[in-house]
Amino acid sequence: MSEAAEFRADTRAWLQENCPPDARGNGVIPWGSSKIELPTDSRVWLENMANKGWTVPTWPKEYGGAALDSAQYLILMEELRRINARAPLTGRGVYYIGPTILEFGTDEQKARWLPGMARGDGGWCMGYSEPGAGSDLASLSTKAVREGDQYIINGRKTWTSEAMYGDYIFALARTDSTVAKHDGISLILIDMNQPGVQVRPIRLISGDSPFCETLFEDATARVSDIIGPVNGGWTVGKRLLQYERSMHAGINISGTQGRVVDTPLSEIFSGLLPTADDSSRILDNDQRSTLLNQQMRHRAYEITQRRAIEETQARAPGFTSSVLKLIGTRLKQERDELHLAALGFDGLGWEGEDIPKEALKHTRTWLQNKSLTIAGGTAEIQLNIIAKRVLGLPDA
Ligand SMILES: Cc1cc2nc3c(=O)[nH]c(=O)nc-3n(C[C@H](O)[C@H](O)[C@H](O)COP(=O)(O)OP(=O)(O)OC[C@H]3O[C@@H](n4cnc5c(N)ncnc54)[C@H](O)[C@@H]3O)c2cc1C
């Protein structure tokens, strides 16, 4: 038996034994928050995978991974998909800041932060955006001032996802205000469980509060918790954004099972559109060709995702993440529009007994997914990056 075949057989046997039946299919995926209680299946699955080093399979063993090479990593992903296993762990720890620490952190920082992250000890938030700094992130004004062996942080972040459940936040802060704006920024890790960090949920029109404002009022962080060079945070912070975009693009290869499996279009539309009596052929020519076109582009996208993962050999992608994020999020939004159109009048409802629950759910998903082309850098910003960094076009 070849080495790859042997690895596959061992992996399959191990998963059979250690992936609880309830951890297959939809369910709760932990992201490390100590403030959210997990159902037993999700907790056991996380523990089993963490013990094996497979929450972050490509990370070095000393930091909680299993040091899998790219071939082994792809086999593991295939075997997880085969049994429809949920990701054991997700979130900004293992997806964003973990790989950034692996790339830029000192040995001491890696040893201090990564093993806990791999076990899902602590939920991480992202403190980048501010009321006056979104796409133009380098205009941020949160300040971190050194006093002895710590930094004192003051400022206000906004759109901090899930901050009400966060334990730690990685934030970009200004550590030198006397130099050009890109040159005085540092990436700093901050414990959220301290009086100097306050979160205020932002209530959306839907009634949900997935975001918060995060206020730093004399919050403290250790000097040794700056990742990368002091005042060199712009480069480090931009790299982290590539990890974030890779996650949005479904090519997250920084450890966990990154690909989100979409429900097949045929399943979504079954029963919604009039079909010929003797087959499932959609009668309306326009609807049929629009759907087919979507399906083909979606398939092409999936193949390109896979190629990106294989080409990067289970290491972090660069500007590919911008291209795939842009295309993937737009495809998803188009798909939502098609679904909404197919729902007809049921797709116009927001609440009410007369409208089927599934239709109401979709309308909310359609609205929520409008944020896909904003979060992690807007579509226009991805186009700017592609124009400048991939096509080499001059700055306008
Ligand atoms: C679901 C979601 C989750 C988020 N979670 C977090 C989080 O956890 N932490 C965090 O820090 N932030 C988070 N954000 C914030 C997100 O990063 C910002 O919304 C995003 O970077 C855009 O910034 P902005 O909202 O200030 O819009 P702006 O930057 O004000 O942009 C407004 C519009 O102008 C366009 N525009 C701006 N500059 C240019 C340009 N140079 N060229 C062309 N067009 C331009 C934009 O594309 C956009 O259409 C989240 C956002 C969403 C939607």
The ligand as a Gaussian input file, in Angstrom:
#p B3LYP/6-31G(d) Opt

LIG

0 1
 C      -20.732000      41.080000       8.496000
 C      -19.602000      42.002000       8.852000
 C      -18.728000      41.658000       9.862000
 C      -17.693000      42.536000      10.209000
 N      -16.877000      42.191000      11.258000
 C      -15.869000      43.004000      11.598000
 C      -15.019000      42.672000      12.695000
 O      -15.202000      41.661000      13.376000
 N      -14.011000      43.507000      12.994000
 C      -13.757000      44.639000      12.276000
 O      -12.777000      45.314000      12.579000
 N      -14.555000      45.010000      11.250000
 C      -15.618000      44.216000      10.893000
 N      -16.444000      44.568000       9.859000
 C      -16.267000      45.862000       9.206000
 C      -15.719000      45.771000       7.783000
 O      -14.367000      45.422000       7.784000
 C      -15.968000      47.134000       7.128000
 O      -17.368000      47.315000       7.048000
 C      -15.357000      47.228000       5.749000
 O      -13.968000      47.208000       5.794000
 C      -15.828000      48.513000       5.017000
 O      -15.601000      49.642000       5.800000
 P      -16.780000      50.682000       6.077000
 O      -17.984000      49.944000       6.536000
 O      -16.241000      51.758000       6.946000
 O      -17.154000      51.285000       4.638000
 P      -16.375000      52.443000       3.870000
 O      -14.914000      52.181000       3.896000
 O      -16.859000      53.755000       4.370000
 O      -16.885000      52.213000       2.389000
 C      -18.148000      52.733000       1.921000
 C      -18.245000      52.436000       0.433000
 O      -17.209000      53.159000      -0.277000
 C      -16.434000      52.242000      -1.067000
 N      -15.023000      52.647000      -1.053000
 C      -14.306000      53.048000       0.013000
 N      -13.023000      53.282000      -0.354000
 C      -12.940000      53.002000      -1.669000
 C      -11.871000      53.043000      -2.628000
 N      -10.621000      53.412000      -2.285000
 N      -12.141000      52.659000      -3.904000
 C      -13.409000      52.267000      -4.256000
 N      -14.451000      52.233000      -3.411000
 C      -14.222000      52.594000      -2.137000
 C      -16.601000      50.902000      -0.385000
 O      -16.354000      49.836000      -1.292000
 C      -18.052000      50.955000       0.083000
 O      -18.921000      50.627000      -0.971000
 C      -17.510000      43.746000       9.504000
 C      -18.403000      44.092000       8.479000
 C      -19.454000      43.246000       8.164000
 C      -20.395000      43.653000       7.070000

